[in-house]
């Protein structure tokens, strides 16, 4: 590689890092906002978890706490897609395209920032959850944190798809709400698979079990209940998230290509 190519590569990496930094700063800029969101998640854990524990045959509190962690991770990862949508509408993306960064580099930066956003916020909730579920303070839990990153990047890919189909304006918010309802509702984040199976056919129940959010929540529950971890689940989550990551790269690249050619999307 020539000296000129090396300089270009360094400049692109610096630009990618800057984009990633800006994406994360929007979500984590205000400490009061993060504190409020964490407090709301804690109230969810305590109120719903403790109340329903007395109404069900299982320890719903231990079941529900991992679900809150996963839903918080999900929201933080999708928030980056919301920022990209705002950037498309407000001209921020056009500025990014003036930087020494390729379309692939810009797409990669946005999806990685989604991975980091979900991981950081999910880890914050996990640290709080240890207070209420001490068994989560395990070396195995540390091995699950990279899983947060992989899944959150996959969710960043979903956000890229939403930005592609929504084009611009407020439609992104509608689609994002719909996706959250479907992915969280059709998972074991809040409901045991035994209860879900009573209302849906086996084909739908199996699909719900394979949902990456179900797999992550289930892995955390295994740690909380001192049960063995399924390596098959890890492999499934990894494969699904990588596919979503690649699809997200293609979608973002198409969107940014259009912005580069036309000036807007």
Secondary structure, 3 states (H helix, E strand, C coil): CCHHHHHHHHHHHHHHHHHHHHHHHHHHCCHHHHHHHHHHHHHHHHHHHHHHHCCCCCCHHHHHHHHHHHHHHHHHHHHHHHHHHHHHHHCHHHHHCCCCCCHHHHHHHHHHHHHHHHHHHHHHHHHHHHHHCHHHCCHHHHHHHHHHHHHHHHHHHHHHHHHHHHCCCCHHHHHHHHHHHHHHHCCCCCCCHHHHCCCCCHHHHHHHHHCHHHHHHHHHHHHHCCCCCCHHHHHHHHHHHHHHHHHHHHHHHHHHHHHHHHCCC
